Amino acid sequence: MISHPDIYQKLIASRHAQIQQEMQQIRMLAQVRHRRTLIRFTIGSLGRLLIALGSYMQHSEQQNEASLPSS
């Protein structure tokens, strides 16, 4: 084992910094994945809204055409 306490402390500090860097990278990747999920959810919700709006407009247009008197 390492006999000099200063060298041992430097090795511990180095390993600690390495672990902190790895944890930060894991957190950053998790944030990116979360953003992608949020973007997909938002786009999906917008798509459903547009489909519902289009269906509503089509339905109301058909009702308007049916209620107009024929000449």
SEKE-461665 format. One record per residue (C-alpha): x, y, z. Coordinates in steps of 0.001 Angstrom, whole numbers, padded with zeros to 6 digits, always signed. Example, Ala and Ser with C-alpha at 12.3 -4.5 7.8 and 13.67 -1.06 7.14 Angstrom:
BEGIN
+012300-004500+007800;+013670-001060+007140;
//
This chain:
BEGIN
+000000+000000+000000;+001006+003649-000289;+003088+004739+002665;+003057+008484+002284;-000178+010090+003605;-000008+013086+001245;+000079+010878-001834;-002791+008813-000461;-004864+011969+000152;-004122+013189-003385;-005269+009844-004805;-008490+010035-002787;-009115+013620-003917;-008463+012646-007522;-010866+009716-007349;-013477+011896-005642;-013213+014489-008436;-013518+011731-011041;-016682+010388-009382;-018172+013895-009231;-017451+014406-012940;-019096+011074-013802;-022174+011966-011751;-022418+015351-013473;-022310+013643-016883;-025065+011246-015789;-027211+014193-014645;-026651+016034-017919;-027673+012969-019947;-030786+012576-017819;-031715+016223-018472;-031287+015749-022220;-033513+012659-022148;-036102+014535-020085;-036105+017427-022571;-036580+015012-025463;-039505+013393-023651;-041025+016797-022920;-040636+017867-026553;-042220+014628-027794;-045102+015047-025341;-045636+018660-026435;-045568+017784-030132;-047950+014874-029550;-050354+017085-027628;-050215+019744-030327;-050901+017106-032985;-053934+015807-031100;-055189+019363-030649;-054850+020092-034361;-056676+016876-035272;-059492+017698-032849;-059713+021252-034195;-059791+020002-037790;-062513+017492-036959;-064553+020182-035208;-064211+022567-038160;-065145+019835-040624;-068172+018876-038539;-069345+022491-038195;-068852+023043-041938;-071017+020018-042711;-073712+021325-040364;-073595+024749-042056;-073945+023183-045481;-076904+021085-044313;-078686+024091-042793;-078387+026291-045910;-081515+026299-048070;-081068+024837-051538;-081853+027143-054435;
//
